[in-house]
Amino acid sequence: MNTQYRPGAVLMAVLAVVAVAACGSKQTTGGRTDAAPRTNTGASSRGNATADEVAREARGKVKCPARVATPARAASAPVDDVVGVRPGMTYEEAAHTVLCSDDLLVVSDSISRGINLQTYGQTIRQGFTARPAEPRVEKSSKQIMQEMQDAAMARGGNRIVRDMQPGQTKWYVGTMGVPGAERVINVAREEWFAADRNPVIGTVEQALKDKYGEPTRQQRSNGSVYLTWGYDPMGRRITETSRLYNRCAGVADPDGGTNYSPDCGLVIAAVVWPLRENPQLAEFMQVGVIDQAGGYQAIEQTEQALQAENAARQARQVQDASKNAATPQL
C-alpha cells in the first residue's frame, strides 16, 4: 500500500518487502563506465545451484571497491552513512556500494513500497532491497504444497518465522528523482551476528557511538537498546528542549516505514537486539539514516518536474495536431 503525497504535509512511505527485476545497463560512475549493478529478475535459471552460484548469476560483473562521484559530506557535518551508503548518492553508486559489502548480496528493484506519485507513465526507481542469495532447489508440487501449508500453520499459530539467519545482512535503500537521476533519501541495514560470535551489547552500543557520536535519545526496553541521533535541516543537533525532539524520528528497520518532513533534517536510528539465550549478547542490530527535509524536497521537485514535462508533452501534441490533424467532414 502506498501513501498519497501531499505538499505541505508529512509524507509517509508504507513499505513492504517485495522485489522485482530490471536488466543492467551502462552507467557512468566516478569517471569510468561500469555495468550498472544487475538487479534480480526472479529469472528463469533452472536446476539446483548453491547460494554462491545463484549470487554470481544474479549480480553479473561487479567491480569493487565501488566508485562514488557524489561529493563526500562536509567535515563539520554529522556522519550520515550506513556502511558507506548515504543520502545524496546516485541509485547506481548506492547499489554498487551495497553489493561490494558482501559477495552473497543480490539487489532487487522495489516497486511495491514508496511514495504514491503521479508519474504520467514514467518509471521512477524509488529504491531497492538487497538480501543474501539463497540456494536454488527444484521442488516437486508436493513439496511446494507442503511448504505453503507449513507457512499457513505458522501464521495461524502466530509462530515467529525469521527471514534471516546468523551471519546474514539485508538492506533497503530508498531513492527519489526523475527517471535516470534518482538519488538516495534513506537507507536501512540489518545485520545478524554469526553464531557463537555474538558481541556484547555494550560493545555494539559503543561502536555506534564511536561512529555517530553521542545520541540525542537513548532508551532500553526488554534488553534492547534504542539510539537516535537527530538534527534539524540546518544540521544542528536536536536537544530535549526543542519542539522537534519528539517529532523527528528515524527508522532502523529495513522493513519499516519512513516519514519525510521539511521541519526535520538528518536522523540516524539504531536498535541492538539481545540474544534470547543470553540477553547480555547481541543477536542482531539495525541501523538506518534518513534525510527528512532532503527527501521531502526531492519528492516535491520530482513531482513538479514530471508535471512540467507532461504539460510540455501535451502542448507539443496540440501544436502538432494543429498542423497535421485531418479536417473533420461536416
ZIQUI-V703691 format. One record per residue. N is the residue number from 1. SS is DSSP state (2 for helix, 1 for strand, 0 for the rest). PSI is psi in degrees with one decimal (NA if undefined). Layout:
# ZIQUI-V703691
((N;SS;PSI) (N;SS;PSI))
This chain:
# ZIQUI-V703691
((1;0;130.5) (2;0;148.9) (3;1;138.5) (4;1;142.3) (5;0;126.3) (6;0;117.5) (7;0;138.0) (8;0;-3.1) (9;0;163.6) (10;0;134.9) (11;1;135.1) (12;1;126.2) (13;1;112.4) (14;0;123.6) (15;0;147.5) (16;0;161.6) (17;0;87.0) (18;0;135.9) (19;0;151.1) (20;1;-159.1) (21;0;154.2) (22;0;140.5) (23;0;152.1) (24;0;155.0) (25;0;176.7) (26;1;131.5) (27;1;149.0) (28;1;119.7) (29;1;121.9) (30;0;32.9) (31;0;3.0) (32;1;158.1) (33;1;116.0) (34;1;154.2) (35;1;129.5) (36;0;147.2) (37;0;130.9) (38;0;133.9) (39;1;150.7) (40;0;127.6) (41;0;-4.1) (42;0;32.9) (43;0;-167.1) (44;0;18.4) (45;0;139.3) (46;0;162.9) (47;0;156.2) (48;0;147.2) (49;1;149.2) (50;0;167.8) (51;2;-38.9) (52;2;-43.2) (53;2;-41.6) (54;2;-42.3) (55;2;-44.6) (56;2;-39.5) (57;2;-43.5) (58;2;-34.0) (59;2;-29.5) (60;0;-150.8) (61;0;112.2) (62;0;119.2) (63;0;125.9) (64;0;148.3) (65;0;158.6) (66;0;139.6) (67;0;129.3) (68;0;118.0) (69;0;-18.3) (70;0;130.4) (71;0;142.6) (72;0;160.6) (73;0;154.9) (74;0;148.5) (75;0;-30.6) (76;0;-7.1) (77;0;156.9) (78;0;149.0) (79;0;130.2) (80;0;23.1) (81;1;157.8) (82;1;106.8) (83;0;45.4) (84;0;-15.2) (85;1;128.3) (86;1;156.2) (87;0;142.8) (88;0;-21.1) (89;0;152.7) (90;1;161.4) (91;2;-46.3) (92;2;-41.3) (93;2;-44.1) (94;2;-44.0) (95;2;-42.0) (96;2;-43.9) (97;2;-42.6) (98;2;-46.7) (99;2;-34.1) (100;2;-10.0) (101;0;-16.4) (102;0;123.7) (103;0;-16.3) (104;0;-5.9) (105;1;143.2) (106;1;129.4) (107;1;136.6) (108;1;129.4) (109;1;143.3) (110;0;124.6) (111;0;-5.6) (112;0;14.3) (113;0;138.4) (114;0;-173.6) (115;1;136.8) (116;1;95.5) (117;0;153.5) (118;0;110.1) (119;0;-4.2) (120;0;39.9) (121;0;-3.6) (122;0;157.1) (123;0;118.5) (124;0;127.9) (125;0;103.4) (126;0;9.4) (127;1;177.8) (128;1;157.3) (129;1;159.6) (130;1;129.1) (131;1;160.2) (132;1;140.5) (133;0;145.0) (134;0;149.1) (135;0;143.5) (136;1;121.7) (137;0;120.3) (138;0;129.2) (139;0;151.7) (140;0;163.8) (141;2;-32.2) (142;2;-42.7) (143;2;-40.7) (144;2;-44.3) (145;2;-39.0) (146;2;-40.5) (147;2;-38.5) (148;2;-40.2) (149;2;-42.1) (150;2;-41.9) (151;2;-40.0) (152;2;-40.5) (153;2;-38.0) (154;2;-42.8) (155;2;-43.2) (156;2;-32.6) (157;0;8.9) (158;0;33.5) (159;0;135.0) (160;0;122.3) (161;0;114.3) (162;0;137.3) (163;0;5.9) (164;0;151.6) (165;0;159.1) (166;0;137.0) (167;0;-1.5) (168;0;158.8) (169;1;155.1) (170;1;155.0) (171;1;154.4) (172;1;130.6) (173;1;119.7) (174;1;137.7) (175;1;160.0) (176;1;147.2) (177;0;170.3) (178;0;156.0) (179;0;127.6) (180;0;-9.3) (181;0;29.3) (182;0;140.6) (183;1;157.0) (184;1;134.1) (185;1;-18.2) (186;1;155.5) (187;1;140.3) (188;1;143.0) (189;1;140.1) (190;1;128.8) (191;1;124.1) (192;1;125.6) (193;0;144.9) (194;0;146.0) (195;0;137.2) (196;0;12.0) (197;0;27.9) (198;0;126.4) (199;0;161.5) (200;1;138.1) (201;2;-41.0) (202;2;-32.2) (203;2;-42.2) (204;2;-42.8) (205;2;-42.9) (206;2;-37.4) (207;2;-38.6) (208;2;-41.6) (209;2;-35.5) (210;2;-34.2) (211;2;-50.0) (212;2;-6.9) (213;0;-173.0) (214;0;127.6) (215;0;154.0) (216;0;-19.2) (217;1;139.0) (218;1;126.9) (219;1;157.2) (220;1;138.1) (221;1;121.4) (222;0;37.4) (223;0;-12.6) (224;1;151.1) (225;1;128.2) (226;1;124.6) (227;1;140.8) (228;1;137.9) (229;1;111.2) (230;1;141.3) (231;1;152.2) (232;0;175.7) (233;0;-18.3) (234;0;1.2) (235;0;11.7) (236;0;138.5) (237;1;135.3) (238;0;126.6) (239;0;168.9) (240;0;-25.3) (241;0;-6.5) (242;0;145.1) (243;0;-15.6) (244;0;-7.9) (245;0;-41.9) (246;0;2.0) (247;0;-31.2) (248;0;99.7) (249;0;150.5) (250;0;-176.0) (251;0;120.0) (252;0;-24.8) (253;0;123.8) (254;0;-19.3) (255;0;5.5) (256;0;171.1) (257;0;157.2) (258;1;141.5) (259;1;140.7) (260;1;122.2) (261;0;138.9) (262;0;-11.3) (263;0;-18.2) (264;0;152.5) (265;0;-129.9) (266;1;133.3) (267;1;125.4) (268;1;134.2) (269;1;143.5) (270;1;143.8) (271;1;132.4) (272;1;120.7) (273;1;136.8) (274;1;155.1) (275;1;130.0) (276;0;-36.2) (277;0;-23.8) (278;1;96.3) (279;1;-4.6) (280;1;-12.8) (281;1;151.5) (282;1;131.3) (283;1;-44.0) (284;1;164.3) (285;1;155.6) (286;1;135.9) (287;1;133.1) (288;1;149.6) (289;1;133.5) (290;1;137.8) (291;1;94.4) (292;2;-51.5) (293;2;-41.7) (294;2;-40.2) (295;2;-41.9) (296;2;-45.8) (297;2;-40.9) (298;2;-40.7) (299;2;-45.6) (300;2;-45.3) (301;2;-37.1) (302;2;-45.3) (303;2;-41.8) (304;2;-41.2) (305;2;-39.8) (306;2;-39.4) (307;2;-44.2) (308;2;-41.6) (309;2;-39.2) (310;2;-40.5) (311;2;-40.2) (312;2;-39.7) (313;2;-42.9) (314;2;-38.8) (315;2;-40.2) (316;2;-38.5) (317;2;-40.6) (318;2;-42.0) (319;2;-43.5) (320;2;-39.3) (321;2;-34.7) (322;2;-22.8) (323;2;-35.5) (324;2;-12.6) (325;0;147.4) (326;0;147.0) (327;0;128.1) (328;0;150.0) (329;0;128.7) (330;0;NA))
